[in-house]
Amino acid sequence: MNFTGYIEGYYGRLLSWQERSRILGILERNNLNSFFYCPKEDQFHRTTWKEPYPAEWLKEFRSFALEAQLKDIEIIFGISPGIDFDSDTDINILFDKIQLIASIGIKHVAILFDDLLQDSSGQSHAEILNECIIGYPDINFLAVPQEYSSSQAKPNITSSNYLTQFNKILNPEVPVFWTGSHVVSQYSSQEDVEMWKNIFQRPLIFWDNYFANDYCGPKVILEPYQSMSIESARLFNGVMINPTGLIEVDEICLDFLGYFLAGQKIIAKEYFKANNFPSEFIDALNFFKFDTNFNNSDEDASNIEKLLWTWHHPLKLELYPYLHMIRFMLKVDNQESISALKKRFRI
């Protein structure tokens, strides 16, 4: 696989440069090779993409890119122009931003059209990318289409006019990021992956939102990577996770991805035991699964209380809001949980 690693592509959080540097170290340790910079909260990436980056940001980014190069980690730089792109006037603005990033030494640039509030043309999006390829033949371009999962394709993946036009017109060598059957896909079978590859007939990179929590916070998922089989993963041009922006949480998620891609099976309890996490946390791991059940047991309540009031760890600081919510839900009858949460949040 050409691209394995981390996507800073979530809503609600923006990593510091120190945290990004730490991510590079985690990627290196896990033999992962890519960092995709496309944070939704970077206004110059998306909302005001036409504006140039400030000088101080460019200075920090240069240092970050150099550090990545020294660790043999590829930086994919994302630009999201679809929110207000004017085909008559804005292509030169996009070129200027690509030129600036290329001058820093970045070789991989992704053009993103995800999460737009308006329907757009797959043809126009593909044509923007093709112009970029002509203008910058030394840059390896990647793409995120507006319909980036099967669930978003209108009316479906095989009949979508947007995807048909986008795929037909876009240079066939351009890899496309794809999140699977859904925006947040729980599992992708080998049959699923083979179908997607057959439809796109181009390199596909799996953008995995399994660990993401920008849509369900403060819940956090901390379980081994299980989005697909290793055989399915090898059919992709890359597998990258878009997690949480919580650095302690994301380190664990990257560790799990590293184990998976190395073909090493890991059990969550074994991982956390080996890293000296308290028994109360290990016994409460059921709350950190994609599918979580609340049994309202006395033991669960006791474990959460101890973690809240007596556990001191950097991860606990990130989990604190979720631990508090678990505690609250364990204290009320399941049938009353929703109304109780509304009361607690003054809704």
C-alpha positions in Angstrom: 0.0 0.0 0.0 1.3 3.5 -0.9 -0.5 5.4 1.9 -1.0 4.2 5.5 -1.4 6.5 8.4 -3.2 9.5 9.8 -5.8 11.9 8.5 -6.2 15.2 10.3 -9.6 15.7 8.7 -12.1 15.9 11.5 -14.4 18.7 12.8 -14.1 20.3 16.1 -10.4 20.0 16.8 -7.1 21.4 15.5 -3.8 19.8 16.4 -0.9 21.9 17.6 2.4 21.6 15.8 3.8 19.9 18.8 1.0 17.3 18.6 1.5 16.9 14.8 5.2 16.2 15.5 4.2 13.6 18.1 1.9 12.0 15.5 4.9 11.7 13.1 6.8 9.8 15.8 3.9 7.4 16.3 3.6 6.8 12.6 7.3 6.0 12.4 7.1 3.6 15.3 4.2 1.7 13.7 5.8 1.6 10.2 3.0 3.9 8.8 4.1 6.2 6.1 1.6 9.1 5.6 0.1 12.2 7.3 -2.8 13.8 5.4 -3.2 17.4 6.4 -6.8 18.6 5.8 -8.3 19.8 9.1 -11.8 21.2 8.8 -11.0 23.8 11.5 -8.1 25.3 9.5 -10.0 28.2 7.9 -7.4 28.5 5.1 -7.9 24.9 4.1 -11.7 25.2 3.5 -13.8 28.2 4.6 -11.4 30.9 3.4 -9.3 28.7 1.2 -8.7 31.6 -1.3 -6.7 33.5 1.4 -3.0 32.9 1.7 -1.6 31.2 4.7 0.1 33.5 7.3 3.9 33.7 7.3 4.1 32.1 10.8 2.0 29.1 9.7 4.2 28.6 6.7 7.3 28.7 8.9 5.8 26.0 11.2 4.6 23.9 8.2 8.1 23.9 6.7 9.6 22.6 9.9 6.9 19.9 10.1 7.4 18.9 6.5 11.2 18.6 7.0 10.7 16.5 10.1 8.3 14.2 8.1 10.9 13.9 5.4 13.6 12.9 7.8 11.2 10.1 9.1 10.3 9.0 5.6 6.7 10.0 6.1 4.8 11.5 3.2 2.7 14.6 3.7 -0.5 14.8 1.7 -1.6 18.4 1.7 -5.3 19.0 1.3 -7.1 22.0 -0.3 -10.9 22.2 -0.2 -12.0 24.7 -2.8 -15.5 23.4 -3.6 -17.4 25.5 -1.1 -17.3 28.6 -3.4 -15.2 27.8 -6.4 -15.8 30.0 -9.4 -14.4 28.2 -12.5 -13.9 31.5 -14.4 -11.7 33.2 -11.8 -10.5 30.8 -9.0 -8.3 28.4 -10.8 -5.3 30.8 -10.6 -5.9 31.2 -6.9 -5.9 27.4 -6.5 -2.7 27.3 -8.6 -1.0 29.9 -6.3 -1.8 27.8 -3.2 -0.5 24.6 -4.9 2.7 26.5 -6.0 3.3 27.7 -2.4 3.0 24.2 -1.0 5.1 22.7 -3.8 7.8 25.2 -3.0 8.1 23.7 0.5 8.8 20.3 -1.0 5.3 18.7 -0.8 4.8 16.1 -3.6 1.2 15.0 -2.8 -1.7 17.4 -2.9 -5.3 16.3 -2.4 -8.2 18.4 -3.7 -11.3 17.8 -1.6 -15.0 18.3 -2.5 -16.5 16.6 0.6 -19.3 17.9 2.8 -20.5 20.7 0.5 -23.9 22.2 1.3 -24.9 22.4 -2.4 -25.2 19.8 -5.2 -22.4 20.1 -7.6 -21.2 18.6 -10.9 -18.9 15.6 -11.0 -17.7 16.9 -14.3 -16.7 20.3 -13.0 -14.9 18.8 -10.0 -13.0 16.4 -12.3 -12.1 19.2 -14.6 -10.6 21.3 -11.8 -8.4 18.4 -10.8 -7.4 17.8 -14.4 -6.3 21.4 -14.8 -4.2 21.1 -11.7 -2.5 18.0 -13.1 -1.7 19.9 -16.4 -0.4 22.9 -14.4 1.7 20.9 -12.0 2.9 17.7 -13.6 5.4 17.0 -10.9 2.7 16.9 -8.2 0.9 13.7 -7.3 -2.7 14.7 -7.0 -5.4 12.8 -5.1 -9.1 13.4 -4.8 -12.0 13.4 -2.4 -15.3 13.5 -4.4 -18.5 15.1 -3.1 -20.1 11.6 -2.9 -17.4 9.8 -1.0 -19.4 6.8 0.3 -22.0 4.5 -1.2 -24.7 5.9 1.1 -24.2 9.4 -0.4 -24.4 8.4 -4.0 -27.6 9.5 -5.6 -29.6 7.4 -6.3 -26.9 4.7 -5.7 -23.2 4.0 -6.4 -23.8 2.4 -9.8 -26.3 5.0 -11.1 -24.9 8.2 -9.6 -24.6 10.9 -12.3 -22.1 12.7 -10.1 -19.8 9.7 -9.7 -20.2 8.6 -13.3 -19.1 11.9 -14.6 -16.4 12.4 -12.0 -14.8 9.0 -12.6 -15.2 9.2 -16.4 -13.5 12.7 -16.8 -10.9 12.5 -14.0 -7.4 11.4 -15.0 -7.5 7.6 -14.4 -4.2 7.7 -12.5 -5.6 10.0 -9.7 -6.4 8.0 -6.5 -9.7 8.6 -4.9 -10.4 8.6 -1.1 -13.5 6.5 -0.2 -15.1 5.9 3.2 -16.9 2.7 2.3 -20.6 1.9 2.4 -21.3 4.7 4.8 -19.6 7.9 6.0 -18.7 5.9 9.1 -18.4 2.3 7.9 -18.4 -0.4 10.6 -17.1 -3.2 8.3 -16.2 -3.6 4.6 -16.2 -7.1 3.2 -13.8 -8.2 0.4 -16.8 -8.3 -1.9 -17.5 -4.6 -1.1 -13.9 -3.6 -1.9 -13.8 -5.6 -5.1 -17.1 -3.9 -6.2 -15.7 -0.4 -5.5 -12.5 -1.2 -7.4 -14.5 -2.5 -10.3 -16.7 0.6 -10.4 -13.9 3.2 -10.1 -11.1 1.4 -12.1 -8.5 3.6 -10.4 -6.5 3.5 -7.2 -8.7 3.7 -4.1 -7.5 4.8 -0.6 -9.8 3.9 2.3 -10.6 7.0 4.5 -11.6 5.3 7.7 -13.9 7.1 10.1 -14.3 4.1 12.4 -12.5 5.9 15.3 -13.9 9.4 14.5 -16.0 11.0 17.2 -16.7 14.5 15.8 -20.3 13.2 15.2 -20.8 11.4 18.5 -18.7 13.1 21.1 -17.9 12.7 23.8 -17.9 9.0 23.1 -14.5 7.5 22.3 -13.8 4.2 20.6 -10.7 2.3 21.8 -10.7 -1.2 20.2 -8.5 -3.0 17.8 -8.8 -2.1 14.1 -11.5 -4.2 12.6 -12.9 -2.3 9.6 -12.0 -5.1 7.2 -9.8 -8.1 6.8 -6.1 -7.7 5.9 -6.9 -9.4 2.5 -9.4 -6.6 1.8 -7.0 -3.9 3.0 -4.4 -5.1 0.5 -6.8 -4.4 -2.4 -6.6 -0.7 -1.6 -3.9 1.8 -2.6 -3.9 2.9 1.0 -5.7 2.7 4.4 -5.7 5.8 6.6 -7.7 6.6 9.7 -9.4 9.9 10.5 -9.7 9.7 14.3 -10.4 12.3 17.0 -7.8 15.0 17.4 -7.3 13.8 21.0 -3.6 13.0 21.0 -3.6 10.2 23.6 -6.6 8.5 22.0 -5.2 8.9 18.5 -1.9 7.3 19.6 -3.8 4.2 20.6 -5.8 4.2 17.4 -2.6 4.3 15.4 -1.1 1.6 17.4 -4.1 -0.6 16.6 -3.8 0.3 12.9 -0.1 -0.6 13.0 -0.8 -4.0 14.5 -3.5 -4.7 11.9 -1.3 -3.7 8.9 1.6 -5.7 10.2 -0.7 -8.8 10.4 -0.4 -9.0 14.2 -3.6 -9.7 16.1 -4.1 -7.8 19.3 -6.7 -8.0 22.0 -7.7 -4.7 23.7 -7.3 -6.1 27.2 -3.9 -7.3 26.4 -2.8 -4.0 24.9 -4.0 -1.9 27.9 -2.6 -4.4 30.4 0.8 -4.4 28.7 0.7 -0.6 28.9 -0.1 -0.6 32.7 -3.6 0.7 32.5 -5.6 0.2 35.7 -7.8 -2.9 36.1 -10.9 -0.6 36.4 -10.2 0.8 32.9 -9.6 -2.7 31.4 -12.9 -3.9 33.0 -14.7 -0.9 31.5 -13.5 -1.4 27.9 -17.0 -2.4 26.8 -17.9 1.3 26.9 -15.2 2.0 24.4 -16.5 -0.2 21.6 -18.2 0.9 18.4 -21.3 -0.9 19.6 -21.7 -0.3 23.3 -24.1 -1.8 25.8 -25.1 -0.3 29.1 -25.9 -3.1 31.6 -26.1 -0.7 34.6 -24.2 -3.2 36.8 -22.8 -2.2 40.2 -19.4 -3.2 39.0 -19.5 -0.9 36.0 -20.6 2.0 38.2 -17.8 1.3 40.7 -15.2 1.2 37.9 -16.3 4.5 36.4 -16.3 6.2 39.8 -12.8 5.0 40.5 -11.6 6.2 37.1 -13.2 9.6 37.5 -11.9 10.3 41.0 -8.7 8.4 41.6 -7.1 7.7 38.1 -4.5 10.1 36.9 -3.3 9.7 33.4 -3.0 11.9 30.2 -5.6 9.7 28.6 -8.1 10.2 31.4 -8.0 14.0 30.7 -9.3 13.3 27.2 -11.8 10.7 28.4 -13.2 12.7 31.3 -16.3 14.1 29.5 -17.2 10.6 28.3 -16.6 9.0 31.6 -18.9 11.6 33.2 -21.6 10.8 30.7 -21.2 7.0 31.4 -21.5 7.7 35.1 -24.6 9.7 34.6 -26.3 7.1 32.4 -25.4 4.3 34.8 -27.2 6.2 37.6 -30.6 6.3 35.8 -32.9 3.7 34.4 -32.3 3.1 30.7 -35.8 4.2 29.8 -35.1 7.5 31.4 -31.7 8.1 30.0 -32.7 10.4 27.1 -34.9 12.6 29.2 -32.3 12.7 32.0 -29.6 13.7 29.5 -31.9 16.5 28.2 -32.4 17.7 31.7 -28.7 17.6 32.5 -27.8 19.6 29.3 -30.8 22.0 29.8 -32.4 21.0 26.5 
